[in-house]
Amino acid sequence: MDEFWIYGLFIVGGFLLGGAFTTYKSNKLVSGILGALGLLAAVGGILQLV
């Protein structure tokens, strides 16, 4: 079950960072929020591995 959460966090982080990249030109605030959430999801996945 732990592997599910690790993969899930990395997938969610990837989707959020992709959304941040897409919205960067139109709305920098939303892009920053999505980027921060994506970064937190990726860090959570890394911490689950450790």
N, CA, C and O atoms as CSV, one atom per row, in Angstrom:
chain,resi,resn,atom,element,x,y,z
A,1,MET,N,N,0.816,-1.194,0.000
A,1,MET,CA,C,0.000,0.000,0.000
A,1,MET,C,C,0.863,1.263,0.000
A,1,MET,O,O,0.467,2.298,-0.535
A,2,ASP,N,N,2.052,1.161,0.609
A,2,ASP,CA,C,2.944,2.317,0.640
A,2,ASP,C,C,3.400,2.716,-0.760
A,2,ASP,O,O,3.554,3.901,-1.058
A,3,GLU,N,N,3.615,1.712,-1.620
A,3,GLU,CA,C,4.049,2.026,-2.979
A,3,GLU,C,C,2.982,2.832,-3.717
A,3,GLU,O,O,3.300,3.706,-4.524
A,4,PHE,N,N,1.723,2.533,-3.436
A,4,PHE,CA,C,0.619,3.267,-4.056
A,4,PHE,C,C,0.695,4.743,-3.712
A,4,PHE,O,O,0.534,5.594,-4.587
A,5,TRP,N,N,0.936,5.051,-2.453
A,5,TRP,CA,C,1.012,6.458,-2.030
A,5,TRP,C,C,2.227,7.161,-2.621
A,5,TRP,O,O,2.153,8.332,-2.995
A,6,ILE,N,N,3.337,6.448,-2.703
A,6,ILE,CA,C,4.552,7.046,-3.275
A,6,ILE,C,C,4.337,7.378,-4.745
A,6,ILE,O,O,4.612,8.497,-5.180
A,7,TYR,N,N,3.839,6.397,-5.517
A,7,TYR,CA,C,3.564,6.648,-6.934
A,7,TYR,C,C,2.503,7.722,-7.098
A,7,TYR,O,O,2.599,8.563,-7.992
A,8,GLY,N,N,1.494,7.697,-6.241
A,8,GLY,CA,C,0.428,8.697,-6.309
A,8,GLY,C,C,0.939,10.107,-6.078
A,8,GLY,O,O,0.534,11.039,-6.772
A,9,LEU,N,N,1.821,10.267,-5.112
A,9,LEU,CA,C,2.378,11.599,-4.840
A,9,LEU,C,C,3.214,12.097,-6.009
A,9,LEU,O,O,3.140,13.274,-6.363
A,10,PHE,N,N,4.004,11.225,-6.611
A,10,PHE,CA,C,4.807,11.646,-7.758
A,10,PHE,C,C,3.929,11.968,-8.961
A,10,PHE,O,O,4.215,12.912,-9.697
A,11,ILE,N,N,2.867,11.199,-9.170
A,11,ILE,CA,C,1.960,11.472,-10.296
A,11,ILE,C,C,1.227,12.791,-10.083
A,11,ILE,O,O,1.120,13.596,-11.008
A,12,VAL,N,N,0.723,13.018,-8.880
A,12,VAL,CA,C,0.029,14.278,-8.578
A,12,VAL,C,C,0.994,15.450,-8.707
A,12,VAL,O,O,0.631,16.497,-9.242
A,13,GLY,N,N,2.211,15.282,-8.224
A,13,GLY,CA,C,3.218,16.337,-8.366
A,13,GLY,C,C,3.504,16.660,-9.818
A,13,GLY,O,O,3.648,17.828,-10.180
A,14,GLY,N,N,3.589,15.640,-10.651
A,14,GLY,CA,C,3.819,15.858,-12.080
A,14,GLY,C,C,2.672,16.587,-12.745
A,14,GLY,O,O,2.894,17.492,-13.550
A,15,PHE,N,N,1.439,16.203,-12.418
A,15,PHE,CA,C,0.275,16.892,-12.980
A,15,PHE,C,C,0.227,18.353,-12.535
A,15,PHE,O,O,-0.075,19.242,-13.331
A,16,LEU,N,N,0.526,18.592,-11.262
A,16,LEU,CA,C,0.489,19.965,-10.763
A,16,LEU,C,C,1.577,20.827,-11.392
A,16,LEU,O,O,1.336,21.985,-11.733
A,17,LEU,N,N,2.769,20.265,-11.545
A,17,LEU,CA,C,3.837,21.044,-12.172
A,17,LEU,C,C,3.563,21.275,-13.649
A,17,LEU,O,O,3.920,22.323,-14.187
A,18,GLY,N,N,2.938,20.313,-14.310
A,18,GLY,CA,C,2.530,20.512,-15.698
A,18,GLY,C,C,1.479,21.606,-15.817
A,18,GLY,O,O,1.532,22.425,-16.735
A,19,GLY,N,N,0.530,21.623,-14.897
A,19,GLY,CA,C,-0.475,22.680,-14.879
A,19,GLY,C,C,0.135,24.039,-14.577
A,19,GLY,O,O,-0.296,25.053,-15.126
A,20,ALA,N,N,1.133,24.064,-13.710
A,20,ALA,CA,C,1.808,25.320,-13.393
A,20,ALA,C,C,2.527,25.863,-14.621
A,20,ALA,O,O,2.507,27.066,-14.879
A,21,PHE,N,N,3.158,24.976,-15.371
A,21,PHE,CA,C,3.864,25.393,-16.579
A,21,PHE,C,C,2.882,25.917,-17.625
A,21,PHE,O,O,3.174,26.884,-18.329
A,22,THR,N,N,1.717,25.277,-17.724
A,22,THR,CA,C,0.718,25.675,-18.712
A,22,THR,C,C,0.110,27.036,-18.376
A,22,THR,O,O,-0.105,27.848,-19.276
A,23,THR,N,N,-0.168,27.297,-17.110
A,23,THR,CA,C,-0.834,28.546,-16.717
A,23,THR,C,C,0.139,29.685,-16.451
A,23,THR,O,O,-0.288,30.767,-16.049
A,24,TYR,N,N,1.433,29.475,-16.664
A,24,TYR,CA,C,2.421,30.503,-16.310
A,24,TYR,C,C,2.202,31.807,-17.063
A,24,TYR,O,O,2.316,32.880,-16.471
A,25,LYS,N,N,1.891,31.742,-18.361
A,25,LYS,CA,C,1.742,32.973,-19.139
A,25,LYS,C,C,0.454,33.712,-18.815
A,25,LYS,O,O,0.421,34.941,-18.875
A,26,SER,N,N,-0.602,32.994,-18.474
A,26,SER,CA,C,-1.885,33.652,-18.254
A,26,SER,C,C,-2.061,34.143,-16.820
A,26,SER,O,O,-2.591,35.235,-16.614
A,27,ASN,N,N,-1.638,33.377,-15.837
A,27,ASN,CA,C,-1.866,33.767,-14.447
A,27,ASN,C,C,-0.696,33.270,-13.597
A,27,ASN,O,O,-0.594,32.081,-13.293
A,28,LYS,N,N,0.165,34.182,-13.227
A,28,LYS,CA,C,1.374,33.805,-12.489
A,28,LYS,C,C,1.073,33.403,-11.045
A,28,LYS,O,O,1.804,32.593,-10.476
A,29,LEU,N,N,0.024,33.945,-10.445
A,29,LEU,CA,C,-0.323,33.582,-9.066
A,29,LEU,C,C,-0.771,32.129,-8.990
A,29,LEU,O,O,-0.294,31.372,-8.143
A,30,VAL,N,N,-1.682,31.740,-9.869
A,30,VAL,CA,C,-2.154,30.359,-9.897
A,30,VAL,C,C,-1.000,29.427,-10.253
A,30,VAL,O,O,-0.897,28.330,-9.703
A,31,SER,N,N,-0.144,29.849,-11.159
A,31,SER,CA,C,1.012,29.049,-11.532
A,31,SER,C,C,1.931,28.826,-10.330
A,31,SER,O,O,2.441,27.723,-10.136
A,32,GLY,N,N,2.139,29.854,-9.536
A,32,GLY,CA,C,2.969,29.724,-8.341
A,32,GLY,C,C,2.360,28.789,-7.314
A,32,GLY,O,O,3.066,28.000,-6.686
A,33,ILE,N,N,1.043,28.876,-7.143
A,33,ILE,CA,C,0.364,27.995,-6.192
A,33,ILE,C,C,0.451,26.543,-6.653
A,33,ILE,O,O,0.746,25.655,-5.853
A,34,LEU,N,N,0.193,26.295,-7.945
A,34,LEU,CA,C,0.293,24.929,-8.467
A,34,LEU,C,C,1.720,24.403,-8.380
A,34,LEU,O,O,1.937,23.230,-8.076
A,35,GLY,N,N,2.685,25.265,-8.644
A,35,GLY,CA,C,4.082,24.856,-8.534
A,35,GLY,C,C,4.463,24.489,-7.115
A,35,GLY,O,O,5.169,23.505,-6.892
A,36,ALA,N,N,3.995,25.280,-6.146
A,36,ALA,CA,C,4.297,24.991,-4.746
A,36,ALA,C,C,3.651,23.681,-4.305
A,36,ALA,O,O,4.275,22.889,-3.600
A,37,LEU,N,N,2.406,23.447,-4.715
A,37,LEU,CA,C,1.733,22.201,-4.360
A,37,LEU,C,C,2.406,21.001,-5.018
A,37,LEU,O,O,2.531,19.939,-4.407
A,38,GLY,N,N,2.840,21.173,-6.269
A,38,GLY,CA,C,3.559,20.102,-6.946
A,38,GLY,C,C,4.875,19.785,-6.269
A,38,GLY,O,O,5.251,18.621,-6.128
A,39,LEU,N,N,5.566,20.819,-5.856
A,39,LEU,CA,C,6.836,20.624,-5.154
A,39,LEU,C,C,6.616,19.906,-3.826
A,39,LEU,O,O,7.386,19.015,-3.465
A,40,LEU,N,N,5.573,20.289,-3.103
A,40,LEU,CA,C,5.276,19.625,-1.835
A,40,LEU,C,C,4.912,18.153,-2.051
A,40,LEU,O,O,5.301,17.293,-1.260
A,41,ALA,N,N,4.170,17.866,-3.116
A,41,ALA,CA,C,3.822,16.472,-3.404
A,41,ALA,C,C,5.067,15.663,-3.741
A,41,ALA,O,O,5.206,14.521,-3.303
A,42,ALA,N,N,5.973,16.251,-4.517
A,42,ALA,CA,C,7.210,15.543,-4.862
A,42,ALA,C,C,8.078,15.313,-3.622
A,42,ALA,O,O,8.655,14.238,-3.460
A,43,VAL,N,N,8.169,16.301,-2.764
A,43,VAL,CA,C,8.944,16.153,-1.526
A,43,VAL,C,C,8.304,15.100,-0.629
A,43,VAL,O,O,9.004,14.324,0.022
A,44,GLY,N,N,6.967,15.073,-0.596
A,44,GLY,CA,C,6.289,14.032,0.184
A,44,GLY,C,C,6.601,12.650,-0.344
A,44,GLY,O,O,6.796,11.719,0.438
A,45,GLY,N,N,6.653,12.497,-1.659
A,45,GLY,CA,C,7.023,11.208,-2.232
A,45,GLY,C,C,8.446,10.804,-1.889
A,45,GLY,O,O,8.723,9.638,-1.607
A,46,ILE,N,N,9.339,11.775,-1.918
A,46,ILE,CA,C,10.749,11.496,-1.573
A,46,ILE,C,C,10.865,11.104,-0.100
A,46,ILE,O,O,11.603,10.182,0.249
A,47,LEU,N,N,10.131,11.812,0.760
A,47,LEU,CA,C,10.191,11.480,2.185
A,47,LEU,C,C,9.585,10.111,2.483
A,47,LEU,O,O,10.010,9.441,3.424
A,48,GLN,N,N,8.593,9.688,1.691
A,48,GLN,CA,C,8.048,8.337,1.874
A,48,GLN,C,C,9.082,7.274,1.522
A,48,GLN,O,O,9.086,6.191,2.107
A,49,LEU,N,N,9.968,7.586,0.555
A,49,LEU,CA,C,11.006,6.631,0.188
A,49,LEU,C,C,12.083,6.498,1.253
A,49,LEU,O,O,12.690,5.438,1.400
A,50,VAL,N,N,12.318,7.569,1.993
A,50,VAL,CA,C,13.392,7.580,2.995
A,50,VAL,C,C,12.937,6.983,4.269
A,50,VAL,O,O,13.708,6.909,5.226
